[in-house]
Amino acid sequence: MCIAKSFCLWLLQIVGLLGLLALCLWLIMRPKDPIFTIVEFSVPSISSQNSSAAGDAYNDDTLSFTLEISNPNKDSRIYYNDIVLIFYFGQDTVGKKNISSFHQEKGKNFQERNHVDAEDQKVKRALAEAISNGHAELKVELSTVIQYKTWGIRSKHHGVNKQATIPVGSDGKISGKKKKIKLHNASKIFNLRNKKFL
């Protein structure tokens, strides 16, 4: 009887130890989400010269931005489907940009410098007026689908939905102390609205 109890106790200890080891391995190997940051941003502003504050080669109907994507994982590559960026001023869409699918090596950063053409002249004028008055806020929303590849094994597909508010000063650039805007997890309403991208 004592031998049977000792064996059961030993077996429970082994099972518990294996379970703890499996949990630790899962926590160590679990890939971290990529980090999306707007590191540069400028929009056209109304001035006496009728020129862009950013001085880019793009015309006054464009918003220029640089998106940085960081892979914080040292053991996992990340495979991205097309990334969709949508910029809003209030409830109105300013423009949309697609970034083609690509894969990112372990622990690497990727930067995409691009521009968005303003789709609606009325929205563009309202935005330019807000900027000329000293302050405007735009919202950016990002949607994509990713896969992780760890030790040669690909994970299932994961939907990514991020968003951020971009404060813009009278110079047409990011205002405030933070000159880089990190995108954070989107609201549930945004996730439902962008289900078509997943």
Helices and strands as residue ranges (DSSP letters): H 2-29, E 35-42, E 62-70, E 76-80, E 83-89, E 92-99, E 102-104, E 109-117, H 121-132, E 135-150, E 153-154, E 158-169, E 181-182, E 184-185, H 188-193, G 195-197
